[in-house]
Amino acid sequence: MKNTNEIKPVVLVVASHFRKGGAERQLSLVAEELARKGLTVIHLCLADQPVDLEAESIPNLKRIAIGTHSFRSPLLLLKFWKICSKYRPSTIISCVTVCDFLACFWATFHREVRWLMREPSTFQSTNRKQRWSLRNWLGKFANVVIANNKGGFEYWQQARGSRPTVLIPNILELDTIKARSLARIEGSESLIKENFFICVGRLESPKNFALAIAAFHEFRKTFTGFQLVFVGDGSLKDNLISQAKHNGDLDAILFLGYLANPYPLINSAKALVLTSLFEGLPNVAMEALALETPLILSDIPSHTDVFSTEVATFFNAKNSDSLAVCMKNLAIDSGIKDDDSYAHERNARIEQWEKSKIGQSYRSWIVPDDIPRKVVPGNRL
């Protein structure tokens, strides 16, 4: 006879959206992998957003939308409490401040619940200092903080002392990226020349794209048949256009805005150029590596910790001449893809980001001993 006191662990994955941003997308993939590994997973979205049907056929996975993600909504806490009371999660995984607050609130009254806080970055946004301060405070109470980059891991390891902090990188959707890279370029195919460099990301000061425009101006003094293509939107778009116009390079620089599928462009580019002054985990560089697109990266720790000189070329993040030299060298010789050391290092890196491996890393913190939890009537152990 089956022992009714033995149950599968229930994992509640909480995000503000199902797949709107990078962190939410990653948490959605983690939820799917945990369900595939036999855990019962409730993927809770705070915002009122249609459920993504891509994963609806996965057994053990249920997606729920609350309808609000505002701290100001009096119904938010009530709805969250009702869902937790109904499904009685043994583990909660959260990301972004409001989700961390809800997870902390439930875990405070249910000390048997294991709370994993996913920390995507150490960057403190200048316009959200209050939220970052709250999140940093909440992180000191989580059972485990999961960082996706070395900088975040070291920060939380120091902030939390002996409490567990673990480094688990993001999932790389290799098959999806390769399949989508074969599609036609969205809308601007006729504007793209054969040789171009691509910059992908928000047009904001941390991305430092003004350096790319300055370097491209120097690069064009030697090579005139290239373009510089920007994919992404942001508050500095007009400033960057003005800079390109002032340099006399606007005819060779394209601002394509946000693209739902940038992979055909990344796949066709001479190189991906990232000029960031600081980053969390550089997802777009990981994706470009999967497509065997050469990488030209600023020499910040978030880049040098993840990529080696076998698969990337690094430049001084504050020196446009340094970047221009890298662009010139690659324009002359782009044979990096044929190098044996490149192939070996690329494959080794991609293997670390394989979704089944990342899913197992999360699972090991949810069910560390692989023993089903037992329920004593009236208590949850």
N, C-alpha and C positions, 0 to 999 in steps of 0.2 A: 504493500500500500504506500502511496506517495506521501511523504512527510510534508504536511501543509504549512509547517513552521519554517520551511526553507523557501526563500524567494530570491529572484534575481535582483541584483542592485539596480535601482532606478536612477538614471542620471538626468538631471535637469540642466539643459544648456540654455543660458539666457543671453540674448543680444537685443540691441535696439531695432535692428532690421534683420531680415533673413539673409540677404546677400548684397545689400546696397554698397557697403564699403569694404575695404580690404580685410579689416579685422572680423567683420560680420561674415564675409565669405569664408574665411579660414575656419571660423567656429562652426559654420554650416557643414564644411567638409569633415571636421572632427566629429560632429554629431553623426554624420552618415557612417564614418568608419567605425565608431563605437557600436552602432547598431549592427553593422555587418559582423562585428566580433561577438555578437550574442547578447549585448547589454540592452536593456529596455531604456530608450532615450526619448525624452520629451524636449523638443526644440521650441523654446518659447521666444516669440518676437513681441517686443513691446509696442512697436508701431502698428498701425492698421494697414497692413500690406498683404496683397494676395499671396497665398502659399505657393512657393515654387514647386511645380509638379514634377521636376526632374527626378526627385528622390522619393516620390510617393510610394513606389513599389518596394521600398526597402522594408523588410520585416522589422518589427520592434521599434520603428521610428514614427513618432507622431509630432506634427507641427501645429502650434497654436499661436494665434495673434491676439494680443490683449486689446489693442486699439489706441493706446497712448503711451508716450515715453517721456512725458513732461513731469518734472519734479513737482510742478504746481497742481497737478491733477489729484484731487482727493480720492479718486477711484483707483489710481495706480496700485497703491499698497494693498487695498482691499482685494482687487482682482488677483494680484500676485499671491496673496495669502490663501485665497480660495483654491488656486491651482496647486499650490504646494500641499495644502491640506488634502486635496483629492488624490494626488499621485504619490505623496510621501517620499520625496527623493532621498536617497542615501548619499548622493553627491550632487553638488551644484557647481557648474563651470560658468563663469561670468566674464564679460569684457565690457568696457566703457563704464563711466562713473555711475550712472543711474542704476545699471544692472548690478554693479558691485555693491551699491548701497542696499538694494533689495536682497541680494544673497547674504550680506552681512546681517541684515535684520532678521531673516529667517534662521540663520545659523546661530544667532545669539540666543534664541529661544529653543533651539533644538541642537544641543551640543553634540549629539551623536552624528550630525550631518557633516560630511567632509566638504569643505569649500575650497575650490581651486580658482584662483583669480588669474586670468590671462592678461599679462602686461605687454602690449605691443611695442612700446617705445619709451625712452627716457626723455623725449622732447616735451618741454612744457610750453604749450601754446601761450603766447603773450595775451591773447584775448580770452583765455579760459583759465586764468591762474587759480580762481576759487575752486573750480572743478578738479584741477590737478592736485591742489592741496588736499582736498577731500579724498581723492583717490589714493594719494600717497599715504594718508592716515589710515584709510580702510585696509590697504595692503598689508599693514603690520599685524592685522588680526586674521587674515586668511590662513587656512591650514597649509596651503601650498601656493606660492606664486610661480607662475610659468612665464618665463621670459623667452622671446624668440630671437634675441641677439645678445652678444657678449656684454655690451655696455649695460643693457637692462638687467642682465643677470648679476653683474658685479654691483650695480647700484642697489638692487634689492637684497643681495646677500649681505651687504654692509648694513642696510637699514633694518633688516629682520634678525640679524644675529644668528642664533642657532635654529630658528624656525626654517623649515624646508623651502628652498628656492631651487628651481630646476630650469635648465636651458633646453627647450624643445623648439626647433626651427619650424617655419611654415611649411605647409604641404605644397608641392609643385605638381600641378595637374598636367603632366607631360603629354598624355594622349590627347587631351582636350586642346592644349596649346598648339600642338602640331596639326591637328585637324582644322582648327580655325585659321591657322596661318596660310592655308591653301585657298581660302576664300578670296574674292576680288577685293581690292582696296576700296573702302567706302568713299564714294562721291568725288574724290580728288585724284583719281588715277591719271587723268590726262595732264595734271599739273606736275606730276612727279617725274623727275629725270632718272636716268639709269644709276647715277652715282649720288648718293646723299647720306648724310649723317642724321641720326634721329635722336631727339631728346623727348622723354616721356615723363610727365608729372605735372603737378599743380604749378601754375605760374605765380609762385610766391617766393618771398625772400630766402627761405631755407634751401630752396632748390638752386639758387645762385645762377640762374640761366643767363644773366647779363654777361657772365664770364664766357659762356659758350659763344655768344654773339661777338664779343671782343676777339676771341680766339679765331673765330671763323673769318673775321675781317682780315686778320694777319695771314690766315691760311690761303685766302683768295688771291693774295699777291703772287702766289706760286701756282695755285691750281684754280682755274676759272670755271671748270665744268661741273662743279659740285653744288649741291643744295644743302641747306640746314633745315630740317623739318621739326616743328614742335607739335606734340600731341598733348593736349591738356588745356584747361582754362584756369583763370585766376585773376586776382586784382591787379597784377603787374603787367597784364597783356599790353595795354596801351603804352606803358613805359618801354617795354621791350621792342615794340613796333617803332617807336620814336628813335630808339637807339640804333636799330637796323637801318632806318631811313637816314639818320644823321651820318652813319658810316658809309652810305651809298650801297648797301648790300640787300635792300629790301626786295629786289628783283630775284634774289637767290635764297630768300628765307621764307618759309611757309609756316603760317599759324593755322593749324587745322582744327583746333578746339578739341573737345572731348570726343573720342571715338569708342563705341561699344566694343569694337574688335580691332585693336591696333596691331595684332600679330602679323598680318600680311605685310605691313610696313616694316615692322621690326625684322621680319624674316628677309626682306629685300635690302635692308640698309647696309651701307658699307661698315657701319659700326653704331652701337648704342653709346651715346655720350651722356654721362651723369656728372653734374658739377656740384652736387649737394655739399653744403657745409656741415650738415649732420643728418642722420637717417635713423630709422629703426632697422628693420630687416629689408634690404633692397630687393623687393619682389620682382620688379621689372627687369633687373639685371639677371636674376635667376631665370626668368622666362626667356630672356635673350640668349643666355647660355644654352638653354634647352634647344633653341633653334639654331645654335652654332653661329650666332651673330657675334662678331668681335666686340669686346667691351673696352671702352676708354672711361676710366673712373677716377674721380677725385680721391686723393690719398687719405681719406678720413677712416677712423677705425671701423665704422660700420661696413665699409667696403673691403679694407685689407684683412679684417677678421674672417670674412666669408670667402673671398676669392684670392687665389695665388697669382703670381706673375706668369704662371704657365697658361692661365686662361684670361688674363686681363692686363691691360696697360694702365699704369697709374700716373697721375700728374699732380702737381701742387695745386691744392684747392683754391689758392688765392693768387695764382699766377696764370694769366691768359697765355703768355708766351709758352709756358710749359705745356699747356693743352694744345696749342697750335703745332708744336713740334710732334706731339703724339699723332695728331690728325695727319700731318704731312708724312710721317713714317708709314702710317697704315695705308695712305693713298698710294705710296710707292710699292709697298709689299704687303699684301693681305693674305699671305699663305699660311696664316696661323692655324686654319682649320685642318691643314694637311700634316701638321706636326704631331708626332706620336705622343709626346709628353702632354700636348693639349688634349688629345682624345682621352688619354688615361686619366688626367686630372678632371676633365669635364665629367666623365662617367662616374668617377668616385664622388664628386660633389652632388650630382643628380641623385645618386643612390641614397644619399643622406636625407633627401627631401621627398622620398617616395611615400605616398599616402598611407600605405599599410604599416610601414615602419613608424611613422608619426602617430598613427592611431594606436599602435601598441604601446608607445611611450606614454600616451595619455592614460591608457587602460591600466598600466602598471601602477599609477597613482590613485586609481579608482578602486581596483581590486588587487592590492599588493600581494595578498597571499592566495588569490584565486579560490577562496573558500566562500560559499554562499553565506550571506548574512542571515542570522536567525532572528525571528521576531518573538519576543515575550509579550503576551497580551498586555496592552496598555503602555508598552515601552518599545522603543526602536533602538536596537543595538548595532 
